[in-house]
Amino acid sequence: MAEEPNSELQQPSASGYRQHFLRDVIFHGKFRALSSEESTSCHHGLFFLDGQRRVDYILTYPLRKSGGGRSSRQSDQSLTENLSSCNLSHSKQFKGGSTVADVEMGCLGETFNSHEDQKTFRREEFEKHLKDMGLELEKDEEAMIPGLGFVMIHAPWNVLCREAELMKLKMPTKKVYEVKESSSMMKKISSLVNKVLEPLHPNVEEHHFKNIKHLSHSFSREKQHLFDLSDKDNFFDSKTRSCIVFEILKRTKCKAKYSMGITSLLGSGVYTAAYPLHDGAIEESAEPNDRKLLYEEWANYSVFFKYQPIGLVRKYFGEKIGLYFAWLGLYTQMLIPASLVGVIVFLYGCATVDDNIPSMEICDPKNNITMCPLCDRVCSYWKLSTACGTARASHLFDNPATVFFSIFMALWAAMFMEHWKRRQMRLNYEWDLTGFEDEEDHPRAEYEFRVMQKSLKKDKKSPLKMEKLTCSDRLPAYMTNIVMMLLMIGVTFAIVFGVILYRISTKAALYMSSSPTTRSHVQLTVKTTAAIINLVVILILDEVYGAVARWLTVLEAPKTEKNFEERLIFKTFILKFFNAFSPIIYIAFFRGRLVGRPGRYLYVFESYRMEECSDGSCLMELCIQLSITMLGKQLIQNNLFEIGIPKLKKLIRYIRSEQGAFQEEERQKKLRRYETDHFLEPFGGLTPEYMEMIIQFGFVTLFVASFPLAPLFALLNNIIEIRLDAKKFVTELRRPVAARAKDIGIWYDILRGVAKVAVIINAFVISFTSDFIPRMVYLYMYSPDGSLHGFVNHTLSYFNVSHFEHGKETMDPMPYGYAVEVCRYKDYREPPWSPTPYEISKEFWAVLAVRLAFVIVFQNVVMLMNDIVDWLIPDIPKDISQQIHNEKILLVELFMKQEQGMINIPERGTSSSIKETHRRSHNNNNSTPTPPFSKEQPNGTNNF
C-alpha cells in the first residue's frame, strides 16, 4: 500500500489546513465508496475511516458532558480530526479565567478557567507533537461509551522504518536457509521423535516450518533491498507496530521540560488509558487472526496435553511474555520426573509401614507406656499407643527413601536451572536475540516529577534547570524502606506467635470439654484449624504486602522501569517469602524444642505453656501445614482469584460506563474493537505470575523432605495454571505492549537462591525434624541386636510425677484406675534416680554431633554434585552455537555479494554454500577485507 507523503511535519496555515482536509476527504474515502471488507474492518475499529490505515495504538480521554448528555464538538473540526488526522492546536481564551503558571507544561501566564482546560491544552499540544513525529491520528468522540473519547494512532511506513532503525530491530532478510542436523543419525532420531510427538504439537504454522529460518539483520533504510518488502503492510506485524508507537509516545514531550511523555499524561489524567488493540475477535464466526488461533490452540483447557505454541505467543505478545510461558512450560515438564519419584517414595512408605519397627512398638498396647500430660491441670496422662495412627502416617513421609528424595530434588533443581539456560539460549537464537543488549530505558514519570520538585525548591528563578536525585535525596525513602520491611516481617512473626497462643489455649479448652469425642480428637482439631487460620492470614497478608512493597518502591523513585521492577520484585519476594514460610519454619525447627521438661516447663506470659509435639515428632504436623498452605494458595489465590477478580473488575467497568441499559448481545454487536478492549483489565506486569510460581518452587524444594507429594500437587496445578494464564492474556486482559528481553532477569537469581537455601533447609529437616539421625545412631551405637527394636524406649526419658511444680499437676492423677508414679517424655535426659536427675544425657550429645555432621556433609556433597552438573552441561547447545556461526558466515556472504554488485541474491542457503564460504574465508584469510558494515553483525558468537 502506498503511503501518503507526510505533510504534517511543518505547521501549515489555516487555508493549508482546509486544503489538507479537502485532500484527505477526496483520497481517503469521504466521497469514495468503501469495499465490503474495508467497511467491516472499519466498523470493527481495526482501521481508520478510510478502511486502509491500520490502528496501531489507542489513547482514551474524558469528555466534557454537555447539556444533552453527549460531548459537544464542532462539526468541521470533528470531520477534520477524524478524516485528515489534523487536530488544530491553537491557544484558547476563556472568560472569567485566572492566570495559571503550569511549570510542567512550560506555559507561564496561560489563562484557564478550570483544571480540565489545562488537560485539554496539554492533550492538544501532545497530539500535535505526535503528528510532528510523523504519526497519523483520528478521533472518535461519538463512541458507545459515554464520557470517553478515543484517539486512534497509525504509524505510516516511513515512521516504522525510521524507528525500526533507531531501535535496532532485527528483521528477516530475503535470505532463507534450512537448519541442518549435525549428523544423519541425529536427523533420523529427531524425525522419529517428531513423528511420535506429533499429536502433542499445536496446529500452528510455526511447527510445520521450524527447520526453515530467515537470515535476520538489524533494519536499515539504506539496505532495504536486503529485506523482503513485497508486502509492506505485513512486514512489520501488529506487535512490532504497537511497540514502535509506544516508544514514540514515551519520548514525545510537550513544550515543558518536565513533561515525560505518555506516562506523565496518564498519571496526571490527561489521558485515561493507552493500549494497543487485539487483532480481532475469538468467536467461531470471526475472521482468522492470531488471537483466535491462540485461543483455540493455547488458551483452551481441551488442549492441556499439548505443547504451547511459544513462537506464536512471542509473535503476538512479545519476547518478555513469551519467555515467561516458555519458562513455565519447562518448569511444568521438569515436574513430571520429580512427581514420579515423589509418588514412588510415598508408595515405598505405604508398602513398608507394616514393617516399620518404631511404629509397631508405638502401636503395641503391651508396651503400656504412660506419657506425661501435654498441658497443665486439664490434661491428663496418656498412653503412647493412642498415637499409633500419627506414627504410622509419619512413616509415609519419614523413611529412608526421604533422604534419597532430598538429594534427588537438589540435583533436580540444578538440572532445571541448566536446562532452562539452554532453552533460553535456543529461544534467543530462534527469536533473533543473540546480539540484543538491554538499552537504557526512559526515566519514569515519578522520577522526573521528583526531579522537577527538587529543581523548583533549589532555584525558583530558573525552575527548568535539570537536576538529578542523589543518595541524600533518597535517604529518607531508604530509611522508611528498612523500617517498614522490618515492621512487616515483625508483623508476620507476631501473627505466627498469635497462632501459637491460639493452639495452646484451644487445646486446653478442648481438653476441659465433657464430651469424650471432643477430647479424643483434640490434636487433629487444633492442627487443622491452626493450619487453616495460617492459610487465611497468608492470603490476606499477601495482598497487603504486595501493596506495601509497591508503595515503598514508589517512595524510592527509581529512575527507570527496569530499576523499579527489580526493586519491587525483591521487596515483594522477601515479604511474601516470610509470610508463606514463617509458620512452616516454626513447626519444622522450633516447635517442641523450646518446651523445657516436666517440672520445669517454659511459659509465655507466665501462663501459657509452650506446646510440644503430640507424639514426640512434629513431622506430621509439618506435612499438614505444608499441604493445606500449598493447596490453599494454589486453589484459592492462584486460580479462583485470577478468574474472579478480572471478571469482577470488568463488571464494575461496565456499570461505571453506564452500559447496564444495553442488552449484552446488542451491546457486543455495536461496540468496536477499541471500545471492547477498553473494558478489558489493563495488563499489570508479570510480577504476580512469576511470584506465585517462585513461591510454589519454594514449596517444592525447601521442605520436600517432609512432603514428597509436593511436586505432584505443583504439576497438577501448573497444568491448569498454564491454560488459565493463557486464557487471561487472550480474553481478559488488554493486549500488552510487546517488550524485548533475552532472559527472565532477576527471577533467575531468585530461583538459584531458593535452590541453594533448599539444600540447607532439607539437611536440617532430615537432621532435626525427622527421626532419621536418632534411628541411625541407635542402630549403629546402642542397639543390642543391630535392629531398631527398643528405639522408642531409648528416646523416652523418665519423670517422677511427684516432682511436678505445685499447681501445675494434672487434676486427674488416676485416669486408669491407679496412681501414676512415673511418666515418660521424649528427650535425652537422665532418670530421676540418677546422681544428676533430669540433666542432659550423653546420648543427646552423640545424636547432636551426628546431626550437625550430617548437615555439613549433606550440604557439601549436594553442592558439589550441583557444581558437577553445572560443569558437565554447557549453557549453549552445540547445535545452536554452530547455527549462530553459520548465520554469521551467511551474513558476511550476503554483504560480500552486495559489494561485488551481485543483484540476484539466492533465495535458499544450503550446507554447501556454507562450506564454500568456509573455503573462501580460509584461502583469503589475510587478503579479504572486513566489510565496513561488520559492526552491525550479531556478536553473540563472540560471547560464547
HELIX and SHEET records of a PDB file:
HELIX    1   1 ALA A   14  PHE A   27  1                                  14    
HELIX    2   2 SER A   36  HIS A   43  1                                   8    
HELIX    3   3 SER A   75  SER A   84  1                                  10    
HELIX    4   4 HIS A  115  ASP A  132  1                                  18    
HELIX    5   5 TRP A  157  LEU A  166  1                                  10    
HELIX    6   6 SER A  184  VAL A  196  1                                  13    
HELIX    7   7 GLU A  198  LEU A  200  5                                   3    
HELIX    8   8 GLU A  205  HIS A  208  1                                   4    
HELIX    9   9 ARG A  221  LEU A  226  5                                   6    
HELIX   10  10 LYS A  232  PHE A  235  1                                   4    
HELIX   11  11 SER A  238  ARG A  251  1                                  14    
HELIX   12  12 ILE A  262  GLY A  267  1                                   6    
HELIX   13  13 ASP A  290  GLU A  297  1                                   8    
HELIX   14  14 TYR A  301  VAL A  303  5                                   3    
HELIX   15  15 ILE A  310  PHE A  317  1                                   8    
HELIX   16  16 GLU A  319  THR A  352  1                                  34    
HELIX   17  17 VAL A  353  ASP A  355  5                                   3    
HELIX   18  18 ILE A  357  CYS A  363  1                                   7    
HELIX   19  19 PRO A  365  ASN A  367  5                                   3    
HELIX   20  20 LEU A  384  ALA A  387  5                                   4    
HELIX   21  21 CYS A  388  PHE A  397  1                                  10    
HELIX   22  22 PRO A  400  GLU A  430  1                                  31    
HELIX   23  23 ALA A  445  LYS A  458  1                                  14    
HELIX   24  24 CYS A  471  TYR A  511  1                                  41    
HELIX   25  25 PRO A  516  SER A  520  1                                   5    
HELIX   26  26 VAL A  522  GLU A  556  1                                  35    
HELIX   27  27 GLU A  561  PHE A  589  1                                  29    
HELIX   28  28 LEU A  619  GLY A  632  1                                  14    
HELIX   29  29 LYS A  633  LEU A  640  3                                   8    
HELIX   30  30 PHE A  641  ARG A  656  1                                  16    
HELIX   31  31 GLU A  664  LYS A  670  1                                   7    
HELIX   32  32 ARG A  673  HIS A  678  1                                   6    
HELIX   33  33 THR A  687  THR A  701  1                                  15    
HELIX   34  34 ALA A  710  LYS A  727  1                                  18    
HELIX   35  35 LYS A  728  GLU A  732  3                                   5    
HELIX   36  36 ILE A  746  PHE A  764  1                                  19    
HELIX   37  37 VAL A  765  THR A  769  3                                   5    
HELIX   38  38 PHE A  772  VAL A  777  1                                   6    
HELIX   39  39 TYR A  778  TYR A  782  3                                   5    
HELIX   40  40 PHE A  791  THR A  795  1                                   5    
HELIX   41  41 VAL A  801  HIS A  803  5                                   3    
HELIX   42  42 LYS A  842  LEU A  872  1                                  31    
HELIX   43  43 LYS A  878  GLU A  899  1                                  22    
HELIX   44  44 SER A  911  ASN A  923  1                                  13    
HELIX   45  45 SER A  934  GLU A  936  5                                   3    
HELIX   46  46 GLY A  940  ASN A  943  5                                   4    
SHEET    1   A 4 GLU A 136  ASP A 140  0                                        
SHEET    2   A 4 LEU A 148  HIS A 154 -1                                        
SHEET    3   A 4 TYR A  57  PRO A  62 -1                                        
SHEET    4   A 4 ALA A 273  TYR A 275 -1                                        
SHEET    1   B 2 SER A  98  ASP A 102  0                                        
SHEET    2   B 2 CYS A 107  PHE A 112 -1                                        
SHEET    1   C 3 ILE A 212  SER A 218  0                                        
SHEET    2   C 3 LYS A 170  GLU A 178 -1                                        
SHEET    3   C 3 ARG A 908  GLY A 909  1                                        
SHEET    1   D 2 THR A 370  MET A 371  0                                        
SHEET    2   D 2 TRP A 382  LYS A 383 -1                                        
SHEET    1   E 2 GLY A 596  ARG A 597  0                                        
SHEET    2   E 2 ARG A 600  TYR A 601 -1                                        
SHEET    1   F 2 TYR A 603  VAL A 604  0                                        
SHEET    2   F 2 TYR A 608  ARG A 609 -1                                        
SHEET    1   G 2 LEU A 796  ASN A 800  0                                        
SHEET    2   G 2 VAL A 822  LYS A 826 -1                                        
END                                                                             
